[in-house]
């Protein structure tokens, strides 16, 4: 009988969602479409990011960001959402201070809007469709670059 331990582990890299101190990066996933929200959560959780909450619109996202204040490392959000859009949500987060890192995962938009979001504090803008490799790469880059 062979045991699982007898086989070499081919996946030798550590999961991207683990901080240098061994704990998981904490993420709030915001998207108006449940399908996209579930996709993004699954992608992040596959690399051991801890998705602490999800939201379907900017108003709900602001409430959940407040609830997890000081504990969130990252918010992924869409631009076009009901009630409060991603633009207004980012503005509100910035006004409150102590803002987690924010990455937009959204449909195509104008260069001007992207530049506005970046100047308001967004750290990246990833175009949909949702792509596992691109999301993991860009999230890792942002966390590596901006996390203390």
Rosetta constraint file for C-alpha pairs under 8 A:
AtomPair CA 2 CA 6 HARMONIC 6.48 0.50
AtomPair CA 3 CA 7 HARMONIC 7.61 0.50
AtomPair CA 14 CA 18 HARMONIC 7.59 0.50
AtomPair CA 15 CA 47 HARMONIC 4.80 0.50
AtomPair CA 15 CA 48 HARMONIC 6.05 0.50
AtomPair CA 16 CA 47 HARMONIC 5.43 0.50
AtomPair CA 16 CA 48 HARMONIC 7.04 0.50
AtomPair CA 16 CA 49 HARMONIC 7.42 0.50
AtomPair CA 16 CA 136 HARMONIC 7.79 0.50
AtomPair CA 16 CA 140 HARMONIC 6.45 0.50
AtomPair CA 17 CA 24 HARMONIC 5.57 0.50
AtomPair CA 17 CA 25 HARMONIC 5.58 0.50
AtomPair CA 17 CA 44 HARMONIC 7.34 0.50
AtomPair CA 17 CA 45 HARMONIC 7.81 0.50
AtomPair CA 17 CA 47 HARMONIC 5.21 0.50
AtomPair CA 17 CA 48 HARMONIC 4.73 0.50
AtomPair CA 17 CA 49 HARMONIC 4.00 0.50
AtomPair CA 17 CA 50 HARMONIC 7.43 0.50
AtomPair CA 17 CA 140 HARMONIC 7.87 0.50
AtomPair CA 18 CA 22 HARMONIC 5.75 0.50
AtomPair CA 18 CA 23 HARMONIC 5.65 0.50
AtomPair CA 18 CA 24 HARMONIC 4.44 0.50
AtomPair CA 18 CA 25 HARMONIC 6.08 0.50
AtomPair CA 18 CA 47 HARMONIC 7.94 0.50
AtomPair CA 18 CA 48 HARMONIC 6.46 0.50
AtomPair CA 18 CA 49 HARMONIC 6.66 0.50
AtomPair CA 19 CA 23 HARMONIC 5.50 0.50
AtomPair CA 19 CA 24 HARMONIC 5.75 0.50
AtomPair CA 19 CA 25 HARMONIC 6.20 0.50
AtomPair CA 24 CA 48 HARMONIC 6.62 0.50
AtomPair CA 24 CA 49 HARMONIC 5.48 0.50
AtomPair CA 24 CA 50 HARMONIC 5.76 0.50
AtomPair CA 25 CA 49 HARMONIC 5.34 0.50
AtomPair CA 25 CA 50 HARMONIC 5.99 0.50
AtomPair CA 25 CA 72 HARMONIC 7.74 0.50
AtomPair CA 25 CA 73 HARMONIC 5.93 0.50
AtomPair CA 25 CA 74 HARMONIC 7.66 0.50
AtomPair CA 26 CA 49 HARMONIC 6.36 0.50
AtomPair CA 26 CA 50 HARMONIC 4.89 0.50
AtomPair CA 26 CA 51 HARMONIC 5.89 0.50
AtomPair CA 26 CA 52 HARMONIC 6.15 0.50
AtomPair CA 26 CA 71 HARMONIC 7.00 0.50
AtomPair CA 26 CA 72 HARMONIC 5.11 0.50
AtomPair CA 26 CA 73 HARMONIC 5.23 0.50
AtomPair CA 26 CA 74 HARMONIC 6.51 0.50
AtomPair CA 27 CA 49 HARMONIC 7.03 0.50
AtomPair CA 27 CA 50 HARMONIC 6.08 0.50
AtomPair CA 27 CA 51 HARMONIC 4.71 0.50
AtomPair CA 27 CA 52 HARMONIC 5.88 0.50
AtomPair CA 27 CA 53 HARMONIC 7.26 0.50
AtomPair CA 27 CA 72 HARMONIC 5.90 0.50
AtomPair CA 27 CA 73 HARMONIC 6.04 0.50
AtomPair CA 27 CA 74 HARMONIC 4.84 0.50
AtomPair CA 27 CA 75 HARMONIC 5.60 0.50
AtomPair CA 27 CA 76 HARMONIC 7.45 0.50
AtomPair CA 28 CA 51 HARMONIC 5.88 0.50
AtomPair CA 28 CA 52 HARMONIC 5.98 0.50
AtomPair CA 28 CA 53 HARMONIC 5.13 0.50
AtomPair CA 28 CA 54 HARMONIC 5.54 0.50
AtomPair CA 28 CA 55 HARMONIC 7.64 0.50
AtomPair CA 28 CA 61 HARMONIC 7.89 0.50
AtomPair CA 28 CA 65 HARMONIC 7.50 0.50
AtomPair CA 28 CA 72 HARMONIC 7.16 0.50
AtomPair CA 28 CA 74 HARMONIC 6.47 0.50
AtomPair CA 28 CA 75 HARMONIC 4.74 0.50
AtomPair CA 28 CA 76 HARMONIC 6.43 0.50
AtomPair CA 29 CA 37 HARMONIC 6.65 0.50
AtomPair CA 29 CA 40 HARMONIC 7.34 0.50
AtomPair CA 29 CA 41 HARMONIC 6.88 0.50
AtomPair CA 29 CA 51 HARMONIC 7.04 0.50
AtomPair CA 29 CA 53 HARMONIC 6.63 0.50
AtomPair CA 29 CA 54 HARMONIC 4.73 0.50
AtomPair CA 29 CA 55 HARMONIC 6.44 0.50
AtomPair CA 29 CA 75 HARMONIC 5.90 0.50
AtomPair CA 29 CA 76 HARMONIC 5.02 0.50
AtomPair CA 29 CA 77 HARMONIC 6.25 0.50
AtomPair CA 30 CA 37 HARMONIC 6.71 0.50
AtomPair CA 30 CA 54 HARMONIC 5.61 0.50
AtomPair CA 30 CA 55 HARMONIC 4.68 0.50
AtomPair CA 30 CA 56 HARMONIC 5.71 0.50
AtomPair CA 30 CA 57 HARMONIC 6.72 0.50
AtomPair CA 30 CA 58 HARMONIC 7.66 0.50
AtomPair CA 30 CA 61 HARMONIC 6.50 0.50
AtomPair CA 30 CA 75 HARMONIC 7.27 0.50
AtomPair CA 30 CA 76 HARMONIC 5.91 0.50
AtomPair CA 30 CA 77 HARMONIC 4.51 0.50
AtomPair CA 30 CA 78 HARMONIC 6.48 0.50
AtomPair CA 31 CA 36 HARMONIC 6.66 0.50
AtomPair CA 31 CA 37 HARMONIC 5.35 0.50
AtomPair CA 31 CA 54 HARMONIC 7.99 0.50
AtomPair CA 31 CA 55 HARMONIC 6.52 0.50
AtomPair CA 31 CA 56 HARMONIC 5.10 0.50
AtomPair CA 31 CA 57 HARMONIC 6.61 0.50
AtomPair CA 31 CA 77 HARMONIC 5.82 0.50
AtomPair CA 31 CA 78 HARMONIC 5.37 0.50
AtomPair CA 31 CA 81 HARMONIC 7.24 0.50
AtomPair CA 32 CA 37 HARMONIC 7.53 0.50
AtomPair CA 32 CA 55 HARMONIC 7.70 0.50
AtomPair CA 32 CA 56 HARMONIC 4.41 0.50
AtomPair CA 32 CA 57 HARMONIC 5.77 0.50
AtomPair CA 32 CA 78 HARMONIC 7.40 0.50
AtomPair CA 32 CA 80 HARMONIC 7.85 0.50
AtomPair CA 32 CA 81 HARMONIC 5.53 0.50
AtomPair CA 32 CA 82 HARMONIC 7.21 0.50
AtomPair CA 33 CA 37 HARMONIC 6.22 0.50
AtomPair CA 33 CA 56 HARMONIC 7.07 0.50
AtomPair CA 34 CA 38 HARMONIC 6.06 0.50
AtomPair CA 34 CA 56 HARMONIC 7.59 0.50
AtomPair CA 35 CA 39 HARMONIC 6.21 0.50
AtomPair CA 36 CA 40 HARMONIC 6.15 0.50
AtomPair CA 36 CA 130 HARMONIC 7.26 0.50
AtomPair CA 37 CA 41 HARMONIC 6.17 0.50
AtomPair CA 37 CA 54 HARMONIC 7.56 0.50
AtomPair CA 38 CA 42 HARMONIC 6.10 0.50
AtomPair CA 39 CA 43 HARMONIC 6.18 0.50
AtomPair CA 39 CA 130 HARMONIC 7.54 0.50
AtomPair CA 40 CA 44 HARMONIC 6.16 0.50
AtomPair CA 40 CA 130 HARMONIC 7.44 0.50
AtomPair CA 41 CA 45 HARMONIC 5.97 0.50
AtomPair CA 41 CA 51 HARMONIC 6.62 0.50
AtomPair CA 42 CA 46 HARMONIC 6.01 0.50
AtomPair CA 43 CA 47 HARMONIC 7.13 0.50
AtomPair CA 43 CA 132 HARMONIC 6.02 0.50
AtomPair CA 43 CA 135 HARMONIC 7.97 0.50
AtomPair CA 43 CA 136 HARMONIC 7.47 0.50
AtomPair CA 44 CA 48 HARMONIC 6.64 0.50
AtomPair CA 44 CA 49 HARMONIC 5.34 0.50
AtomPair CA 44 CA 50 HARMONIC 7.68 0.50
AtomPair CA 44 CA 51 HARMONIC 7.51 0.50
AtomPair CA 44 CA 136 HARMONIC 7.12 0.50
AtomPair CA 45 CA 49 HARMONIC 5.03 0.50
AtomPair CA 45 CA 50 HARMONIC 6.37 0.50
AtomPair CA 45 CA 51 HARMONIC 6.97 0.50
AtomPair CA 53 CA 64 HARMONIC 7.26 0.50
AtomPair CA 54 CA 61 HARMONIC 7.48 0.50
AtomPair CA 55 CA 60 HARMONIC 5.61 0.50
AtomPair CA 55 CA 61 HARMONIC 5.17 0.50
AtomPair CA 55 CA 64 HARMONIC 7.58 0.50
AtomPair CA 56 CA 60 HARMONIC 6.69 0.50
AtomPair CA 56 CA 61 HARMONIC 7.30 0.50
AtomPair CA 56 CA 81 HARMONIC 7.53 0.50
AtomPair CA 57 CA 61 HARMONIC 6.13 0.50
AtomPair CA 57 CA 81 HARMONIC 5.37 0.50
AtomPair CA 57 CA 82 HARMONIC 5.61 0.50
AtomPair CA 57 CA 83 HARMONIC 6.44 0.50
AtomPair CA 57 CA 84 HARMONIC 6.26 0.50
AtomPair CA 57 CA 85 HARMONIC 6.87 0.50
AtomPair CA 58 CA 62 HARMONIC 6.08 0.50
AtomPair CA 58 CA 81 HARMONIC 6.75 0.50
AtomPair CA 58 CA 82 HARMONIC 7.34 0.50
AtomPair CA 58 CA 83 HARMONIC 6.68 0.50
AtomPair CA 58 CA 84 HARMONIC 4.44 0.50
AtomPair CA 58 CA 85 HARMONIC 5.41 0.50
AtomPair CA 58 CA 86 HARMONIC 6.04 0.50
AtomPair CA 58 CA 88 HARMONIC 7.58 0.50
AtomPair CA 58 CA 89 HARMONIC 5.30 0.50
AtomPair CA 59 CA 63 HARMONIC 6.43 0.50
AtomPair CA 59 CA 83 HARMONIC 6.46 0.50
AtomPair CA 59 CA 84 HARMONIC 5.42 0.50
AtomPair CA 59 CA 89 HARMONIC 7.31 0.50
AtomPair CA 60 CA 64 HARMONIC 6.21 0.50
AtomPair CA 61 CA 65 HARMONIC 5.91 0.50
AtomPair CA 61 CA 89 HARMONIC 7.72 0.50
AtomPair CA 62 CA 66 HARMONIC 6.13 0.50
AtomPair CA 62 CA 89 HARMONIC 6.73 0.50
AtomPair CA 62 CA 92 HARMONIC 7.75 0.50
AtomPair CA 62 CA 93 HARMONIC 7.19 0.50
AtomPair CA 63 CA 67 HARMONIC 6.25 0.50
AtomPair CA 64 CA 68 HARMONIC 6.22 0.50
AtomPair CA 65 CA 69 HARMONIC 5.69 0.50
AtomPair CA 65 CA 72 HARMONIC 7.48 0.50
AtomPair CA 68 CA 72 HARMONIC 6.26 0.50
AtomPair CA 70 CA 98 HARMONIC 7.18 0.50
AtomPair CA 70 CA 100 HARMONIC 7.88 0.50
AtomPair CA 72 CA 100 HARMONIC 5.92 0.50
AtomPair CA 73 CA 100 HARMONIC 5.27 0.50
AtomPair CA 73 CA 101 HARMONIC 6.16 0.50
AtomPair CA 73 CA 147 HARMONIC 7.92 0.50
AtomPair CA 74 CA 100 HARMONIC 5.24 0.50
AtomPair CA 74 CA 101 HARMONIC 4.60 0.50
AtomPair CA 74 CA 102 HARMONIC 5.72 0.50
AtomPair CA 74 CA 103 HARMONIC 7.54 0.50
AtomPair CA 75 CA 100 HARMONIC 6.67 0.50
AtomPair CA 75 CA 101 HARMONIC 6.19 0.50
AtomPair CA 75 CA 102 HARMONIC 4.80 0.50
AtomPair CA 75 CA 103 HARMONIC 6.31 0.50
AtomPair CA 76 CA 102 HARMONIC 5.87 0.50
AtomPair CA 76 CA 103 HARMONIC 4.84 0.50
AtomPair CA 76 CA 104 HARMONIC 5.66 0.50
AtomPair CA 76 CA 105 HARMONIC 6.52 0.50
AtomPair CA 77 CA 86 HARMONIC 6.57 0.50
AtomPair CA 77 CA 102 HARMONIC 7.37 0.50
AtomPair CA 77 CA 103 HARMONIC 6.37 0.50
AtomPair CA 77 CA 104 HARMONIC 4.85 0.50
AtomPair CA 77 CA 105 HARMONIC 5.81 0.50
AtomPair CA 77 CA 106 HARMONIC 7.43 0.50
AtomPair CA 78 CA 85 HARMONIC 7.87 0.50
AtomPair CA 78 CA 86 HARMONIC 5.83 0.50
AtomPair CA 78 CA 104 HARMONIC 5.47 0.50
AtomPair CA 78 CA 105 HARMONIC 5.30 0.50
AtomPair CA 78 CA 106 HARMONIC 4.77 0.50
AtomPair CA 78 CA 107 HARMONIC 7.85 0.50
AtomPair CA 79 CA 85 HARMONIC 5.82 0.50
AtomPair CA 79 CA 86 HARMONIC 4.16 0.50
AtomPair CA 79 CA 87 HARMONIC 6.24 0.50
AtomPair CA 79 CA 104 HARMONIC 6.79 0.50
AtomPair CA 79 CA 105 HARMONIC 7.70 0.50
AtomPair CA 79 CA 106 HARMONIC 5.84 0.50
AtomPair CA 79 CA 107 HARMONIC 7.72 0.50
AtomPair CA 80 CA 85 HARMONIC 5.43 0.50
AtomPair CA 80 CA 86 HARMONIC 6.31 0.50
AtomPair CA 80 CA 106 HARMONIC 7.60 0.50
AtomPair CA 81 CA 85 HARMONIC 4.64 0.50
AtomPair CA 81 CA 86 HARMONIC 6.64 0.50
AtomPair CA 84 CA 88 HARMONIC 6.13 0.50
AtomPair CA 84 CA 89 HARMONIC 6.35 0.50
AtomPair CA 85 CA 89 HARMONIC 6.12 0.50
AtomPair CA 86 CA 90 HARMONIC 6.03 0.50
AtomPair CA 87 CA 91 HARMONIC 6.36 0.50
AtomPair CA 87 CA 117 HARMONIC 7.02 0.50
AtomPair CA 88 CA 92 HARMONIC 6.16 0.50
AtomPair CA 89 CA 93 HARMONIC 6.15 0.50
AtomPair CA 90 CA 94 HARMONIC 6.14 0.50
AtomPair CA 90 CA 102 HARMONIC 7.92 0.50
AtomPair CA 90 CA 117 HARMONIC 7.84 0.50
AtomPair CA 90 CA 120 HARMONIC 7.36 0.50
AtomPair CA 90 CA 121 HARMONIC 7.76 0.50
AtomPair CA 90 CA 122 HARMONIC 7.56 0.50
AtomPair CA 91 CA 95 HARMONIC 6.29 0.50
AtomPair CA 91 CA 120 HARMONIC 7.07 0.50
AtomPair CA 92 CA 96 HARMONIC 6.39 0.50
AtomPair CA 93 CA 97 HARMONIC 6.55 0.50
AtomPair CA 93 CA 99 HARMONIC 5.85 0.50
AtomPair CA 94 CA 98 HARMONIC 7.69 0.50
AtomPair CA 94 CA 99 HARMONIC 6.04 0.50
AtomPair CA 94 CA 120 HARMONIC 7.57 0.50
AtomPair CA 94 CA 121 HARMONIC 7.52 0.50
AtomPair CA 101 CA 122 HARMONIC 6.99 0.50
AtomPair CA 101 CA 123 HARMONIC 6.56 0.50
AtomPair CA 101 CA 143 HARMONIC 7.91 0.50
AtomPair CA 101 CA 146 HARMONIC 7.80 0.50
AtomPair CA 102 CA 121 HARMONIC 7.47 0.50
AtomPair CA 102 CA 122 HARMONIC 5.00 0.50
AtomPair CA 102 CA 123 HARMONIC 5.79 0.50
AtomPair CA 102 CA 124 HARMONIC 7.35 0.50
AtomPair CA 103 CA 122 HARMONIC 5.87 0.50
AtomPair CA 103 CA 123 HARMONIC 5.61 0.50
AtomPair CA 103 CA 124 HARMONIC 4.92 0.50
AtomPair CA 103 CA 125 HARMONIC 5.88 0.50
AtomPair CA 103 CA 126 HARMONIC 7.48 0.50
AtomPair CA 103 CA 139 HARMONIC 7.63 0.50
AtomPair CA 104 CA 122 HARMONIC 7.32 0.50
AtomPair CA 104 CA 124 HARMONIC 6.28 0.50
AtomPair CA 104 CA 125 HARMONIC 4.66 0.50
AtomPair CA 104 CA 126 HARMONIC 5.98 0.50
AtomPair CA 105 CA 125 HARMONIC 6.01 0.50
AtomPair CA 105 CA 126 HARMONIC 4.67 0.50
AtomPair CA 105 CA 127 HARMONIC 5.80 0.50
AtomPair CA 105 CA 128 HARMONIC 6.32 0.50
AtomPair CA 105 CA 130 HARMONIC 7.72 0.50
AtomPair CA 106 CA 125 HARMONIC 7.39 0.50
AtomPair CA 106 CA 126 HARMONIC 6.40 0.50
AtomPair CA 106 CA 127 HARMONIC 5.28 0.50
AtomPair CA 106 CA 128 HARMONIC 5.35 0.50
AtomPair CA 107 CA 127 HARMONIC 5.58 0.50
AtomPair CA 107 CA 128 HARMONIC 5.15 0.50
AtomPair CA 107 CA 129 HARMONIC 7.51 0.50
AtomPair CA 108 CA 127 HARMONIC 6.00 0.50
AtomPair CA 108 CA 128 HARMONIC 7.25 0.50
AtomPair CA 109 CA 113 HARMONIC 6.66 0.50
AtomPair CA 109 CA 114 HARMONIC 7.07 0.50
AtomPair CA 110 CA 114 HARMONIC 6.43 0.50
AtomPair CA 111 CA 115 HARMONIC 6.10 0.50
AtomPair CA 112 CA 116 HARMONIC 6.13 0.50
AtomPair CA 113 CA 117 HARMONIC 6.20 0.50
AtomPair CA 114 CA 118 HARMONIC 6.25 0.50
AtomPair CA 114 CA 125 HARMONIC 7.00 0.50
AtomPair CA 115 CA 119 HARMONIC 6.06 0.50
AtomPair CA 116 CA 120 HARMONIC 6.11 0.50
AtomPair CA 117 CA 121 HARMONIC 6.45 0.50
AtomPair CA 117 CA 122 HARMONIC 5.46 0.50
AtomPair CA 118 CA 122 HARMONIC 4.55 0.50
AtomPair CA 118 CA 123 HARMONIC 6.10 0.50
AtomPair CA 118 CA 124 HARMONIC 6.98 0.50
AtomPair CA 123 CA 142 HARMONIC 6.61 0.50
AtomPair CA 124 CA 138 HARMONIC 7.65 0.50
AtomPair CA 124 CA 142 HARMONIC 7.41 0.50
AtomPair CA 126 CA 134 HARMONIC 7.91 0.50
AtomPair CA 126 CA 135 HARMONIC 7.28 0.50
AtomPair CA 126 CA 138 HARMONIC 7.91 0.50
AtomPair CA 130 CA 135 HARMONIC 7.43 0.50
AtomPair CA 131 CA 135 HARMONIC 6.08 0.50
AtomPair CA 132 CA 136 HARMONIC 6.12 0.50
AtomPair CA 133 CA 137 HARMONIC 6.02 0.50
AtomPair CA 134 CA 138 HARMONIC 6.03 0.50
AtomPair CA 135 CA 139 HARMONIC 5.91 0.50
AtomPair CA 136 CA 140 HARMONIC 5.99 0.50
AtomPair CA 137 CA 141 HARMONIC 6.19 0.50
AtomPair CA 138 CA 142 HARMONIC 6.19 0.50
AtomPair CA 139 CA 143 HARMONIC 6.17 0.50
AtomPair CA 140 CA 144 HARMONIC 5.94 0.50
AtomPair CA 141 CA 145 HARMONIC 5.97 0.50
AtomPair CA 142 CA 146 HARMONIC 5.91 0.50
AtomPair CA 142 CA 147 HARMONIC 7.81 0.50
AtomPair CA 143 CA 147 HARMONIC 5.18 0.50
